[in-house]
Amino acid sequence: MHFLIRSAEAGDLAAIAEIYRESVLNGVASYEIEPPSLDEMRGRFTAITAAGYPYIVAIDAGRSILGYAYASAFRTRPAYRWLVEDSIYLAPEARGRGIGKALLAELIERCTALGFRQMVAVIGGAHPASIAVHRSTGFEHGGVMKATGFKHGRWLDTTIMQLPLGEGASTDPEHDVPRR
């Protein structure tokens, strides 16, 4: 499958919302129970991009959105400013085709260029495919939080994985905040 990765645009949000809706309703990657509205997704997109975090999409030759990924703040306390959390969601027909790995690799590259030092993955449902994609791009296992979510009639574990970006913790940052 041929695809292109580019920065997400406001015009992509209906397709992004539909991909997320399917994931919320049928998957365990997100612990949301009800899919957010398009307006809510628009607000989230605006907040993430206005803060300078990367938000990207994979599109096929017909310009259909196959998946999306973004980085955002892991926590808002100032000492966490060098750490980002990644999120990746794929349309059902795009799964298992290398698109998630390509989106993650691009996200890693963009976050590194912005000066972030660590990326964390908080993997809902301890999803094996997501764990494998993160491992394939160099993430290391950070731990498992048992029974942290209850969805689809069952308790779900959450896996934490982490990847140093750029110089990681080997040097102190030269600036007070990452470039965004």
N, CA, C and O atoms as a DFTB+ gen file, in Angstrom:
720 C
 N C O
     1  1       0.853      -1.176       0.000
     2  2       0.000       0.000       0.000
     3  2       0.898       1.238       0.000
     4  3       1.760       1.390       0.866
     5  1       0.690       2.106      -0.965
     6  2       1.440       3.355      -1.039
     7  2       0.691       4.431      -0.279
     8  3      -0.532       4.541      -0.364
     9  1       1.446       5.222       0.465
    10  2       0.841       6.306       1.234
    11  2       1.857       7.411       1.440
    12  3       3.060       7.222       1.265
    13  1       1.347       8.555       1.813
    14  2       2.148       9.741       2.068
    15  2       1.826      10.221       3.472
    16  3       0.680      10.130       3.915
    17  1       2.823      10.728       4.171
    18  2       2.600      11.304       5.499
    19  2       2.798      12.808       5.383
    20  3       3.778      13.275       4.803
    21  1       1.859      13.556       5.939
    22  2       1.940      15.013       5.936
    23  2       1.320      15.540       7.225
    24  3       0.681      14.799       7.972
    25  1       1.520      16.833       7.471
    26  2       0.885      17.471       8.625
    27  2      -0.625      17.442       8.444
    28  3      -1.130      17.642       7.339
    29  1      -1.331      17.196       9.520
    30  2      -2.797      17.192       9.479
    31  2      -3.301      18.613       9.281
    32  3      -2.667      19.583       9.697
    33  1      -4.454      18.710       8.638
    34  2      -5.105      19.995       8.382
    35  2      -6.534      19.938       8.919
    36  3      -7.076      18.860       9.161
    37  1      -7.126      21.098       9.099
    38  2      -8.497      21.170       9.607
    39  2      -9.457      20.356       8.738
    40  3     -10.407      19.765       9.252
    41  1      -9.218      20.323       7.436
    42  2     -10.079      19.563       6.534
    43  2     -10.012      18.057       6.726
    44  3     -10.852      17.332       6.193
    45  1      -9.038      17.576       7.471
    46  2      -8.886      16.139       7.741
    47  2      -9.704      15.672       8.932
    48  3      -9.822      14.471       9.174
    49  1     -10.268      16.611       9.676
    50  2     -10.835      16.265      10.982
    51  2     -12.049      15.349      10.922
    52  3     -12.239      14.551      11.839
    53  1     -12.864      15.426       9.904
    54  2     -14.013      14.507       9.817
    55  2     -13.521      13.067       9.696
    56  3     -14.044      12.172      10.360
    57  1     -12.516      12.843       8.849
    58  2     -11.965      11.492       8.697
    59  2     -11.244      11.051       9.965
    60  3     -11.358       9.894      10.369
    61  1     -10.508      11.951      10.592
    62  2      -9.826      11.640      11.848
    63  2     -10.848      11.257      12.920
    64  3     -10.667      10.274      13.638
    65  1     -11.911      12.033      13.019
    66  2     -12.950      11.748      14.007
    67  2     -13.589      10.385      13.760
    68  3     -13.918       9.677      14.712
    69  1     -13.768      10.011      12.500
    70  2     -14.366       8.713      12.181
    71  2     -13.425       7.569      12.544
    72  3     -13.872       6.544      13.060
    73  1     -12.138       7.728      12.283
    74  2     -11.156       6.706      12.670
    75  2     -11.161       6.547      14.192
    76  3     -11.159       5.427      14.704
    77  1     -11.168       7.660      14.899
    78  2     -11.169       7.596      16.359
    79  2     -12.477       6.997      16.877
    80  3     -12.472       6.210      17.824
    81  1     -13.586       7.369      16.258
    82  2     -14.899       6.829      16.647
    83  2     -14.882       5.302      16.589
    84  3     -15.319       4.636      17.528
    85  1     -14.381       4.755      15.495
    86  2     -14.310       3.300      15.340
    87  2     -13.439       2.690      16.424
    88  3     -13.773       1.643      16.978
    89  1     -12.318       3.344      16.731
    90  2     -11.418       2.832      17.766
    91  2     -12.055       2.870      19.145
    92  3     -11.900       1.935      19.931
    93  1     -12.769       3.949      19.441
    94  2     -13.447       4.055      20.743
    95  2     -14.516       2.973      20.871
    96  3     -14.603       2.307      21.902
    97  1     -15.321       2.797      19.841
    98  2     -16.437       1.853      19.906
    99  2     -16.005       0.390      19.885
   100  3     -16.634      -0.451      20.527
   101  1     -14.938       0.082      19.153
   102  2     -14.583      -1.322      18.927
   103  2     -13.253      -1.757      19.510
   104  3     -12.969      -2.954      19.560
   105  1     -12.437      -0.825      19.949
   106  2     -11.107      -1.179      20.429
   107  2     -10.896      -0.850      21.885
   108  3     -11.809      -0.428      22.596
   109  1      -9.649      -1.060      22.314
   110  2      -9.284      -0.775      23.700
   111  2      -8.091       0.175      23.809
   112  3      -7.601       0.426      24.910
   113  1      -7.627       0.698      22.689
   114  2      -6.492       1.630      22.721
   115  2      -6.866       2.908      23.457
   116  3      -6.041       3.487      24.164
   117  1      -8.105       3.346      23.292
   118  2      -8.599       4.516      24.010
   119  2      -9.531       4.041      25.112
   120  3     -10.330       3.127      24.910
   121  1      -9.426       4.657      26.261
   122  2     -10.321       4.309      27.361
   123  2     -11.572       5.175      27.368
   124  3     -12.352       5.127      28.319
   125  1     -11.771       5.963      26.323
   126  2     -13.045       6.662      26.197
   127  2     -14.114       5.616      25.882
   128  3     -13.840       4.610      25.227
   129  1     -15.325       5.866      26.354
   130  2     -16.435       4.949      26.128
   131  2     -17.334       5.457      25.009
   132  3     -17.814       4.679      24.184
   133  1     -17.557       6.763      24.986
   134  2     -18.374       7.402      23.955
   135  2     -17.470       8.210      23.026
   136  3     -16.636       8.984      23.496
   137  1     -17.626       8.040      21.723
   138  2     -16.791       8.823      20.808
   139  2     -17.075      10.319      20.935
   140  3     -18.237      10.718      21.026
   141  1     -16.044      11.142      20.943
   142  2     -16.251      12.586      21.006
   143  2     -16.849      13.109      19.693
   144  3     -16.681      12.502      18.635
   145  1     -17.530      14.214      19.781
   146  2     -18.130      14.841      18.601
   147  2     -17.032      15.430      17.714
   148  3     -15.882      15.570      18.131
   149  1     -17.412      15.768      16.492
   150  2     -16.481      16.431      15.585
   151  2     -16.012      17.760      16.180
   152  3     -14.839      18.114      16.060
   153  1     -16.915      18.488      16.815
   154  2     -16.520      19.752      17.451
   155  2     -15.486      19.527      18.549
   156  3     -14.535      20.298      18.674
   157  1     -15.665      18.475      19.345
   158  2     -14.701      18.150      20.393
   159  2     -13.352      17.783      19.769
   160  3     -12.306      18.214      20.253
   161  1     -13.378      16.994      18.706
   162  2     -12.130      16.616      18.029
   163  2     -11.446      17.850      17.446
   164  3     -10.219      17.950      17.465
   165  1     -12.231      18.779      16.934
   166  2     -11.694      20.036      16.405
   167  2     -10.981      20.806      17.522
   168  3      -9.888      21.336      17.324
   169  1     -11.610      20.859      18.684
   170  2     -11.014      21.542      19.829
   171  2      -9.716      20.889      20.273
   172  3      -8.749      21.579      20.594
   173  1      -9.690      19.576      20.292
   174  2      -8.473      18.862      20.684
   175  2      -7.348      19.127      19.681
   176  3      -6.212      19.398      20.068
   177  1      -7.673      19.046      18.398
   178  2      -6.704      19.310      17.339
   179  2      -6.123      20.717      17.470
   180  3      -4.910      20.914      17.391
   181  1      -7.004      21.679      17.671
   182  2      -6.582      23.072      17.798
   183  2      -5.666      23.261      19.004
   184  3      -4.646      23.944      18.911
   185  1      -6.024      22.663      20.126
   186  2      -5.200      22.790      21.338
   187  2      -3.814      22.178      21.137
   188  3      -2.809      22.763      21.542
   189  1      -3.763      21.022      20.524
   190  2      -2.482      20.333      20.316
   191  2      -1.610      21.106      19.339
   192  3      -0.435      21.351      19.611
   193  1      -2.176      21.490      18.207
   194  2      -1.370      22.178      17.196
   195  2      -1.019      23.605      17.631
   196  3       0.074      24.084      17.326
   197  1      -1.913      24.284      18.327
   198  2      -1.616      25.642      18.805
   199  2      -0.474      25.636      19.823
   200  3       0.256      26.618      19.949
   201  1      -0.326      24.527      20.543
   202  2       0.768      24.403      21.506
   203  2       2.081      24.009      20.825
   204  3       3.115      23.907      21.484
   205  1       2.042      23.789      19.509
   206  2       3.248      23.502      18.753
   207  2       3.630      22.045      18.639
   208  3       4.734      21.730      18.195
   209  1       2.742      21.151      19.030
   210  2       3.030      19.721      18.915
   211  2       2.698      19.231      17.507
   212  3       1.780      19.755      16.876
   213  1       3.430      18.233      17.006
   214  2       3.135      17.708      15.675
   215  2       1.872      16.845      15.656
   216  3       1.605      16.089      16.590
   217  1       1.111      16.973      14.582
   218  2      -0.124      16.204      14.349
   219  2      -0.082      15.843      12.871
   220  3      -0.115      16.734      12.023
   221  1      -0.010      14.563      12.547
   222  2       0.219      14.126      11.181
   223  2      -0.814      13.101      10.734
   224  3      -1.472      12.464      11.557
   225  1      -0.947      12.951       9.421
   226  2      -1.847      11.959       8.840
   227  2      -1.109      11.168       7.773
   228  3      -0.150      11.655       7.175
   229  1      -1.565       9.940       7.541
   230  2      -1.127       9.128       6.405
   231  2      -2.297       9.100       5.428
   232  3      -3.432       8.812       5.808
   233  1      -2.005       9.403       4.169
   234  2      -3.051       9.407       3.140
   235  2      -2.652       8.482       2.008
   236  3      -1.469       8.316       1.714
   237  1      -3.659       7.873       1.368
   238  2      -3.388       7.023       0.216
   239  2      -3.428       7.852      -1.068
   240  3      -3.624       9.066      -1.022
   241  1      -3.243       7.198      -2.200
   242  2      -3.198       7.900      -3.489
   243  2      -4.498       8.631      -3.787
   244  3      -4.495       9.650      -4.478
   245  1      -5.614       8.115      -3.267
   246  2      -6.903       8.761      -3.481
   247  2      -7.200       9.857      -2.475
   248  3      -8.303      10.403      -2.449
   249  1      -6.215      10.179      -1.646
   250  2      -6.317      11.229      -0.626
   251  2      -7.198      10.853       0.562
   252  3      -7.628      11.731       1.310
   253  1      -7.470       9.573       0.746
   254  2      -8.212       9.123       1.924
   255  2      -7.259       9.040       3.109
   256  3      -6.102       8.646       2.964
   257  1      -7.754       9.413       4.273
   258  2      -6.951       9.346       5.496
   259  2      -6.926       7.890       5.968
   260  3      -7.974       7.291       6.211
   261  1      -5.735       7.334       6.095
   262  2      -5.551       5.957       6.542
   263  2      -5.306       5.877       8.040
   264  3      -5.597       4.860       8.669
   265  1      -4.772       6.945       8.606
   266  2      -4.461       6.975      10.020
   267  2      -3.882       8.320      10.388
   268  3      -3.584       9.151       9.530
   269  1      -3.732       8.513      11.675
   270  2      -3.176       9.776      12.156
   271  2      -2.394       9.522      13.433
   272  3      -2.570       8.510      14.112
   273  1      -1.528      10.471      13.733
   274  2      -0.721      10.396      14.951
   275  2      -0.413      11.810      15.411
   276  3      -0.353      12.745      14.612
   277  1      -0.221      11.943      16.697
   278  2       0.172      13.243      17.232
   279  2       0.952      13.041      18.521
   280  3       0.885      11.992      19.162
   281  1       1.686      14.070      18.875
   282  2       2.355      14.115      20.169
   283  2       1.706      15.218      20.974
   284  3       1.240      16.217      20.425
   285  1       1.680      15.030      22.265
   286  2       1.110      16.043      23.153
   287  2       1.827      15.963      24.495
   288  3       2.646      15.075      24.734
   289  1       1.501      16.900      25.348
   290  2       2.122      16.917      26.673
   291  2       1.734      15.656      27.447
   292  3       0.573      15.249      27.443
   293  1       2.705      15.053      28.099
   294  2       2.408      13.916      28.964
   295  2       1.696      14.391      30.218
   296  3       0.698      13.804      30.636
   297  1       2.202      15.436      30.804
   298  2       1.608      16.109      31.956
   299  2       1.908      17.590      31.802
   300  3       2.809      17.965      31.051
   301  1       1.166      18.433      32.502
   302  2       1.342      19.870      32.330
   303  2       2.311      20.507      33.319
   304  3       2.630      21.685      33.164
   305  1       2.780      19.806      34.299
   306  2       3.741      20.377      35.232
   307  2       5.025      20.731      34.472
   308  3       5.440      19.984      33.586
   309  1       5.661      21.867      34.811
   310  2       6.796      22.369      34.033
   311  2       7.969      21.404      33.867
   312  3       8.611      21.415      32.817
   313  1       8.266      20.585      34.849
   314  2       9.410      19.684      34.732
   315  2       9.195      18.612      33.664
   316  3      10.159      18.000      33.204
   317  1       7.954      18.381      33.268
   318  2       7.644      17.404      32.218
   319  2       7.762      17.981      30.810
   320  3       7.493      17.267      29.845
   321  1       8.152      19.246      30.657
   322  2       8.093      19.911      29.354
   323  2       8.969      19.266      28.285
   324  3       8.783      19.548      27.101
   325  1       9.899      18.428      28.656
   326  2      10.789      17.767      27.693
   327  2      10.257      16.399      27.269
   328  3      10.882      15.715      26.459
   329  1       9.126      16.004      27.804
   330  2       8.531      14.690      27.575
   331  2       7.230      14.826      26.801
   332  3       6.372      15.632      27.161
   333  1       7.080      14.038      25.737
   334  2       5.828      14.014      24.978
   335  2       5.250      12.601      25.010
   336  3       5.966      11.612      25.166
   337  1       3.937      12.546      24.857
   338  2       3.227      11.273      24.733
   339  2       2.724      11.153      23.306
   340  3       2.181      12.107      22.751
   341  1       2.905       9.979      22.714
   342  2       2.430       9.778      21.354
   343  2       1.067       9.094      21.343
   344  3       0.717       8.349      22.259
   345  1       0.310       9.365      20.288
   346  2      -0.979       8.705      20.045
   347  2      -1.056       8.376      18.567
   348  3      -0.728       9.209      17.723
   349  1      -1.490       7.156      18.251
   350  2      -1.593       6.702      16.861
   351  2      -2.903       5.932      16.715
   352  3      -3.217       5.056      17.521
   353  1      -3.660       6.274      15.671
   354  2      -4.902       5.561      15.370
   355  2      -4.966       5.305      13.878
   356  3      -4.641       6.178      13.073
   357  1      -5.388       4.098      13.512
   358  2      -5.474       3.696      12.111
   359  2      -6.885       3.267      11.741
   360  3      -7.616       2.715      12.563
   361  1      -7.256       3.529      10.494
   362  2      -8.502       2.998       9.957
   363  2      -8.365       1.470       9.910
   364  3      -7.260       0.965       9.713
   365  1      -9.463       0.726      10.088
   366  2      -9.360      -0.734      10.098
   367  2      -8.633      -1.317       8.882
   368  3      -7.844      -2.252       9.022
   369  1      -8.894      -0.774       7.702
   370  2      -8.270      -1.312       6.486
   371  2      -6.778      -0.995       6.382
   372  3      -6.086      -1.557       5.533
   373  1      -6.284      -0.110       7.227
   374  2      -4.876       0.286       7.192
   375  2      -4.019      -0.480       8.195
   376  3      -2.793      -0.366       8.173
   377  1      -4.636      -1.243       9.056
   378  2      -3.894      -1.941      10.112
   379  2      -3.081      -3.101       9.545
   380  3      -3.515      -3.799       8.628
   381  1      -1.886      -3.287      10.117
   382  2      -1.029      -4.396       9.717
   383  2      -0.292      -4.170       8.410
   384  3       0.196      -5.127       7.809
   385  1      -0.199      -2.925       7.954
   386  2       0.434      -2.626       6.667
   387  2       1.646      -1.699       6.787
   388  3       2.134      -1.181       5.782
   389  1       2.126      -1.494       7.996
   390  2       3.303      -0.657       8.188
   391  2       3.012       0.827       8.318
   392  3       3.937       1.626       8.467
   393  1       1.756       1.205       8.265
   394  2       1.390       2.624       8.330
   395  2       1.596       3.173       9.733
   396  3       2.093       4.288       9.897
   397  1       1.222       2.410      10.734
   398  2       1.420       2.848      12.117
   399  2       2.894       3.074      12.431
   400  3       3.249       4.063      13.073
   401  1       3.750       2.165      11.983
   402  2       5.191       2.313      12.213
   403  2       5.718       3.546      11.490
   404  3       6.538       4.280      12.042
   405  1       5.258       3.782      10.262
   406  2       5.711       4.958       9.502
   407  2       5.255       6.247      10.186
   408  3       6.020       7.207      10.278
   409  1       4.019       6.268      10.663
   410  2       3.533       7.452      11.388
   411  2       4.360       7.685      12.650
   412  3       4.742       8.818      12.944
   413  1       4.636       6.620      13.393
   414  2       5.405       6.758      14.624
   415  2       6.821       7.235      14.327
   416  3       7.340       8.106      15.025
   417  1       7.451       6.671      13.299
   418  2       8.813       7.091      12.942
   419  2       8.845       8.581      12.582
   420  3       9.764       9.294      12.982
   421  1       7.856       9.045      11.836
   422  2       7.792      10.466      11.478
   423  2       7.554      11.326      12.711
   424  3       8.145      12.397      12.848
   425  1       6.701      10.867      13.597
   426  2       6.425      11.605      14.831
   427  2       7.695      11.713      15.686
   428  3       7.988      12.773      16.239
   429  1       8.430      10.629      15.788
   430  2       9.691      10.626      16.533
   431  2      10.651      11.647      15.926
   432  3      11.272      12.427      16.648
   433  1      10.768      11.641      14.605
   434  2      11.663      12.575      13.919
   435  2      11.265      14.029      14.189
   436  3      12.114      14.868      14.490
   437  1       9.982      14.312      14.079
   438  2       9.520      15.688      14.294
   439  2       9.714      16.131      15.743
   440  3      10.121      17.264      15.998
   441  1       9.425      15.243      16.686
   442  2       9.586      15.614      18.105
   443  2      11.057      15.800      18.465
   444  3      11.395      16.675      19.262
   445  1      11.924      14.990      17.888
   446  2      13.360      15.140      18.106
   447  2      13.828      16.489      17.567
   448  3      14.583      17.199      18.231
   449  1      13.380      16.841      16.364
   450  2      13.763      18.123      15.758
   451  2      13.283      19.313      16.591
   452  3      13.910      20.372      16.588
   453  1      12.176      19.134      17.298
   454  2      11.647      20.206      18.142
   455  2      12.398      20.328      19.473
   456  3      12.197      21.290      20.215
   457  1      13.259      19.357      19.769
   458  2      14.067      19.433      20.982
   459  2      13.534      18.649      22.163
   460  3      14.085      18.748      23.260
   461  1      12.471      17.869      21.971
   462  2      11.990      17.041      23.076
   463  2      13.020      15.956      23.361
   464  3      13.754      15.545      22.462
   465  1      13.077      15.493      24.602
   466  2      14.118      14.556      25.021
   467  2      13.606      13.136      25.294
   468  3      14.389      12.187      25.302
   469  1      12.317      12.993      25.512
   470  2      11.758      11.671      25.795
   471  2      10.365      11.583      25.175
   472  3       9.640      12.574      25.095
   473  1      10.010      10.379      24.740
   474  2       8.649      10.118      24.276
   475  2       8.145       8.907      25.038
   476  3       8.864       7.924      25.219
   477  1       6.910       8.991      25.477
   478  2       6.300       7.890      26.200
   479  2       5.053       7.437      25.452
   480  3       4.326       8.240      24.868
   481  1       4.831       6.137      25.487
   482  2       3.620       5.548      24.936
   483  2       2.825       4.968      26.100
   484  3       3.351       4.183      26.889
   485  1       1.574       5.353      26.203
   486  2       0.668       4.821      27.218
   487  2      -0.334       3.966      26.437
   488  3      -1.281       4.484      25.845
   489  1      -0.111       2.654      26.445
   490  2      -0.811       1.752      25.531
   491  2      -1.985       1.092      26.238
   492  3      -1.821       0.177      27.045
   493  1      -3.173       1.583      25.909
   494  2      -4.397       1.051      26.494
   495  2      -4.645      -0.382      26.069
   496  3      -4.408      -0.758      24.921
   497  1      -5.120      -1.167      27.003
   498  2      -5.424      -2.556      26.716
   499  2      -4.190      -3.412      26.493
   500  3      -4.299      -4.559      26.060
   501  1      -3.009      -2.861      26.786
   502  2      -1.747      -3.570      26.544
   503  2      -1.788      -4.215      25.161
   504  3      -1.414      -5.376      24.997
   505  1      -2.242      -3.456      24.173
   506  2      -2.491      -3.937      22.811
   507  2      -1.207      -4.476      22.172
   508  3      -0.255      -3.719      21.984
   509  1      -1.165      -5.779      21.832
   510  2       0.068      -6.390      21.316
   511  2       0.611      -5.723      20.046
   512  3       1.826      -5.568      19.917
   513  1      -0.250      -5.327      19.110
   514  2       0.236      -4.694      17.874
   515  2       0.875      -3.345      18.175
   516  3       1.897      -3.001      17.583
   517  1       0.293      -2.585      19.078
   518  2       0.859      -1.294      19.442
   519  2       2.188      -1.468      20.170
   520  3       3.134      -0.717      19.933
   521  1       2.256      -2.439      21.039
   522  2       3.512      -2.734      21.735
   523  2       4.589      -3.097      20.709
   524  3       5.719      -2.618      20.802
   525  1       4.245      -3.939      19.734
   526  2       5.205      -4.360      18.709
   527  2       5.675      -3.181      17.864
   528  3       6.864      -3.080      17.563
   529  1       4.768      -2.288      17.477
   530  2       5.149      -1.116      16.683
   531  2       6.103      -0.231      17.475
   532  3       7.108       0.237      16.941
   533  1       5.797      -0.005      18.722
   534  2       6.665       0.834      19.545
   535  2       8.034       0.163      19.747
   536  3       9.068       0.825      19.663
   537  1       8.036      -1.120      20.007
   538  2       9.296      -1.838      20.185
   539  2      10.135      -1.751      18.904
   540  3      11.355      -1.599      18.975
   541  1       9.493      -1.847      17.741
   542  2      10.220      -1.831      16.470
   543  2      10.876      -0.487      16.174
   544  3      11.773      -0.409      15.335
   545  1      10.440       0.565      16.848
   546  2      11.049       1.884      16.655
   547  2      11.971       2.259      17.821
   548  3      12.401       3.407      17.929
   549  1      12.271       1.297      18.684
   550  2      13.262       1.518      19.731
   551  2      12.726       1.773      21.123
   552  3      13.510       1.938      22.058
   553  1      11.416       1.811      21.289
   554  2      10.850       2.014      22.629
   555  2      11.194       0.820      23.516
   556  3      11.273      -0.318      23.054
   557  1      11.396       1.108      24.796
   558  2      11.639       0.065      25.776
   559  2      10.465      -0.024      26.738
   560  3       9.782       0.961      27.016
   561  1      10.255      -1.220      27.231
   562  2       9.167      -1.476      28.180
   563  2       9.434      -0.721      29.479
   564  3      10.525      -0.809      30.042
   565  1       8.439       0.016      29.947
   566  2       8.587       0.771      31.187
   567  2       7.770       0.211      32.329
   568  3       8.022       0.529      33.491
   569  1       6.788      -0.625      32.008
   570  2       5.978      -1.220      33.062
   571  2       4.549      -1.454      32.597
   572  3       4.137      -1.024      31.519
   573  1       3.816      -2.147      33.447
   574  2       2.411      -2.426      33.187
   575  2       1.611      -2.018      34.418
   576  3       1.951      -2.372      35.547
   577  1       0.563      -1.280      34.179
   578  2      -0.375      -0.938      35.254
   579  2      -1.574      -1.867      35.079
   580  3      -2.279      -1.801      34.072
   581  1      -1.791      -2.706      36.037
   582  2      -2.826      -3.736      35.958
   583  2      -4.230      -3.163      36.187
   584  3      -4.437      -2.288      37.028
   585  1      -5.174      -3.681      35.416
   586  2      -6.602      -3.398      35.597
   587  2      -6.897      -1.907      35.773
   588  3      -7.590      -1.506      36.707
   589  1      -6.363      -1.097      34.866
   590  2      -6.530       0.354      34.971
   591  2      -7.736       0.882      34.211
   592  3      -8.143       2.026      34.415
   593  1      -8.301       0.078      33.355
   594  2      -9.488       0.483      32.610
   595  2     -10.490      -0.649      32.562
   596  3     -10.117      -1.822      32.580
   597  1     -11.769      -0.295      32.499
   598  2     -12.823      -1.306      32.352
   599  2     -13.649      -0.919      31.141
   600  3     -14.327       0.108      31.136
   601  1     -13.585      -1.762      30.105
   602  2     -14.257      -1.460      28.847
   603  2     -14.618      -2.770      28.172
   604  3     -13.903      -3.765      28.297
   605  1     -15.721      -2.762      27.464
   606  2     -16.205      -3.962      26.758
   607  2     -16.344      -5.156      27.715
   608  3     -16.098      -6.303      27.343
   609  1     -16.743      -4.856      28.948
   610  2     -17.013      -5.916      29.910
   611  2     -15.794      -6.595      30.502
   612  3     -15.899      -7.699      31.038
   613  1     -14.642      -5.952      30.413
   614  2     -13.448      -6.584      30.985
   615  2     -12.459      -5.540      31.484
   616  3     -12.459      -4.393      31.036
   617  1     -11.613      -5.967      32.424
   618  2     -10.552      -5.121      32.939
   619  2      -9.393      -5.114      31.947
   620  3      -9.064      -6.138      31.349
   621  1      -8.788      -3.953      31.787
   622  2      -7.699      -3.782      30.833
   623  2      -6.438      -3.285      31.530
   624  3      -6.498      -2.440      32.423
   625  1      -5.311      -3.818      31.112
   626  2      -4.019      -3.348      31.599
   627  2      -3.528      -2.226      30.682
   628  3      -3.944      -2.122      29.528
   629  1      -2.650      -1.404      31.209
   630  2      -2.030      -0.334      30.439
   631  2      -0.522      -0.544      30.457
   632  3       0.084      -0.669      31.522
   633  1       0.078      -0.582      29.271
   634  2       1.522      -0.748      29.144
   635  2       2.158       0.617      28.914
   636  3       1.657       1.429      28.134
   637  1       3.266       0.855      29.603
   638  2       4.042       2.080      29.434
   639  2       5.339       1.717      28.714
   640  3       6.040       0.784      29.107
   641  1       5.650       2.473      27.648
   642  2       6.914       2.295      26.938
   643  2       7.557       3.670      26.774
   644  3       6.864       4.688      26.768
   645  1       8.884       3.695      26.642
   646  2       9.590       4.974      26.593
   647  2      10.738       4.919      25.596
   648  3      11.393       3.891      25.422
   649  1      10.962       6.075      24.940
   650  2      12.058       6.218      23.979
   651  2      12.783       7.535      24.224
   652  3      12.149       8.590      24.224
   653  1      14.108       7.498      24.435
   654  2      14.859       8.753      24.495
   655  2      14.894       9.385      23.104
   656  3      15.015       8.680      22.102
   657  1      14.789      10.699      23.045
   658  2      14.867      11.430      21.784
   659  2      16.140      12.267      21.780
   660  3      16.512      12.842      22.803
   661  1      16.793      12.335      20.658
   662  2      18.017      13.140      20.563
   663  2      19.040      12.705      21.593
   664  3      19.401      11.531      21.663
   665  1      19.503      13.646      22.384
   666  2      20.493      13.347      23.415
   667  2      19.869      12.761      24.675
   668  3      20.577      12.420      25.623
   669  1      18.532      12.644      24.684
   670  2      17.867      12.076      25.850
   671  2      18.300      12.772      27.122
   672  3      18.303      14.001      27.199
   673  1      18.665      11.985      28.121
   674  2      19.079      12.536      29.415
   675  2      20.593      12.633      29.537
   676  3      21.106      12.898      30.625
   677  1      21.328      12.420      28.427
   678  2      22.789      12.443      28.510
   679  2      23.361      13.849      28.675
   680  3      24.502      14.014      29.107
   681  1      22.559      14.868      28.328
   682  2      22.993      16.259      28.518
   683  2      21.820      17.066      29.055
   684  3      20.664      16.662      28.935
   685  1      22.131      18.192      29.638
   686  2      21.082      19.108      30.070
   687  2      20.598      19.911      28.864
   688  3      21.377      20.178      27.950
   689  1      19.334      20.294      28.852
   690  2      18.837      21.129      27.748
   691  2      19.544      22.484      27.721
   692  3      19.876      23.041      28.768
   693  1      19.770      23.009      26.517
   694  2      20.404      24.310      26.374
   695  2      19.409      25.463      26.545
   696  3      19.798      26.584      26.872
   697  1      18.149      25.182      26.324
   698  2      17.108      26.198      26.395
   699  2      16.138      25.842      27.514
   700  3      16.158      24.729      28.039
   701  1      15.303      26.787      27.866
   702  2      14.339      26.553      28.940
   703  2      13.180      25.680      28.485
   704  3      12.605      24.946      29.288
   705  1      12.832      25.752      27.207
   706  2      11.711      24.945      26.688
   707  2      12.073      24.414      25.303
   708  3      12.864      25.031      24.589
   709  1      11.498      23.271      24.920
   710  2      11.705      22.789      23.559
   711  2      11.169      23.799      22.544
   712  3      10.260      24.572      22.843
   713  1      11.744      23.780      21.344
   714  2      11.269      24.648      20.250
   715  2       9.940      24.126      19.736
   716  3       9.834      22.974      19.315
   717  1       8.919      24.990      19.774
   718  2       7.618      24.588      19.230
   719  2       7.060      25.726      18.438
   720  3       5.966      25.615      17.884
